[in-house]
């Protein structure tokens, strides 16, 4: 805890030296004058400490000043308090102590999106749509979702009480939970039909590439040793770690540039290149993207598209084409600073623009789409009197239909259904006249 105004000025100067000085070009002014405006900050801090109508927390004042400074930069540069920095690290690590629940801040009301399977929240019976109105007796309404998330997390083995409202209950229920070590799965995978896999990446965190590799191995084994197609779902993926985006892209590319980063004054900082070893390239791919696909997920989508490795289906991506470096500071706080722009293998900047899919497919409401179908005029053969019967026993024709539990998923996800039908069509093209899709790659329109 800082106690005097001159100490606050010293800390701010240290932040600037650690966070910016290492990246900035040498100043033409004498070093002792580089931060000459800090005397203004020190004077203001002194006035506030001495004259404000109530006692002030100098830590909050200094942190607030640094946050204000970062807000003069782009929206992705930020200063994080020790608590916020710890939460960020937990998110990228994929492991943390907590109750295992995904929440949404709905206008100041904390709503349960989904409990993680097997977590304390799931064991306690929390359901999507439940409203958490208090944590350990302290109301959540009006508090930022990030603050609520921090209060839900804690050392494994520690108790926490949640006051929950649910539609149909007479009143709030208090649920006692014990925090556990939670591992967030970044990857979900299943077979849409034998040979055609579905792989969803929720976020690029530590070990995402390992999870993708394990999922591909399982999908291949469950398909009898051969994958004939893959849907890679990047929708709603907000990004994450740059190195994980590179490693995941490398799994599907046998060579060439994956992404390049360019810093201040157009200086190329780095160029990531795919390696041939360990490449999964013997099947066609469709990648699903939408407006929620950002940053690291756009890197993957752009690399797969530029190399012709996957057909992109969906809607325009978010358009975050910048790279942030994270600096841990001496007091446990952190600085996230935009240091570069990234470019796809063909040299495209995604910033502001995003990535345009090869096939634009909006996500449509399946029920409304069914109701909107236009009837076809005229009769069919089966409607004619005395028509000949079909003597074959079987279905309605050679139409791609998923089996088992995935049928309902495809019925309610129009974009995924389009991707599945596209891959199924490629399988049929491969059978026609002995032709195959060369190297399982596709040409961009």
Secondary structure as GFF3:
##gff-version 3
##sequence-region A 1 445
A	DSSP	alpha_helix	5	16	.	.	.	ID=ss1
A	DSSP	pi_helix	17	21	.	.	.	ID=ss2
A	DSSP	three_ten_helix	31	33	.	.	.	ID=ss3
A	DSSP	alpha_helix	38	51	.	.	.	ID=ss4
A	DSSP	alpha_helix	58	70	.	.	.	ID=ss5
A	DSSP	beta_strand	78	80	.	.	.	ID=ss6
A	DSSP	alpha_helix	82	93	.	.	.	ID=ss7
A	DSSP	beta_strand	95	98	.	.	.	ID=ss8
A	DSSP	beta_strand	101	106	.	.	.	ID=ss9
A	DSSP	beta_strand	109	115	.	.	.	ID=ss10
A	DSSP	alpha_helix	120	123	.	.	.	ID=ss11
A	DSSP	beta_strand	131	135	.	.	.	ID=ss12
A	DSSP	beta_strand	138	139	.	.	.	ID=ss13
A	DSSP	alpha_helix	145	152	.	.	.	ID=ss14
A	DSSP	beta_strand	159	165	.	.	.	ID=ss15
A	DSSP	beta_strand	173	178	.	.	.	ID=ss16
A	DSSP	beta_strand	180	183	.	.	.	ID=ss17
A	DSSP	beta_strand	187	193	.	.	.	ID=ss18
A	DSSP	beta_strand	196	201	.	.	.	ID=ss19
A	DSSP	alpha_helix	208	222	.	.	.	ID=ss20
A	DSSP	beta_strand	229	233	.	.	.	ID=ss21
A	DSSP	alpha_helix	242	252	.	.	.	ID=ss22
A	DSSP	beta_strand	257	262	.	.	.	ID=ss23
A	DSSP	three_ten_helix	264	266	.	.	.	ID=ss24
A	DSSP	beta_strand	268	273	.	.	.	ID=ss25
A	DSSP	beta_strand	284	289	.	.	.	ID=ss26
A	DSSP	alpha_helix	296	306	.	.	.	ID=ss27
A	DSSP	beta_strand	310	314	.	.	.	ID=ss28
A	DSSP	beta_strand	322	328	.	.	.	ID=ss29
A	DSSP	beta_strand	334	343	.	.	.	ID=ss30
A	DSSP	beta_strand	359	360	.	.	.	ID=ss31
A	DSSP	alpha_helix	366	371	.	.	.	ID=ss32
A	DSSP	three_ten_helix	381	383	.	.	.	ID=ss33
A	DSSP	alpha_helix	406	412	.	.	.	ID=ss34
A	DSSP	alpha_helix	414	431	.	.	.	ID=ss35
A	DSSP	three_ten_helix	432	434	.	.	.	ID=ss36
A	DSSP	three_ten_helix	438	440	.	.	.	ID=ss37
###
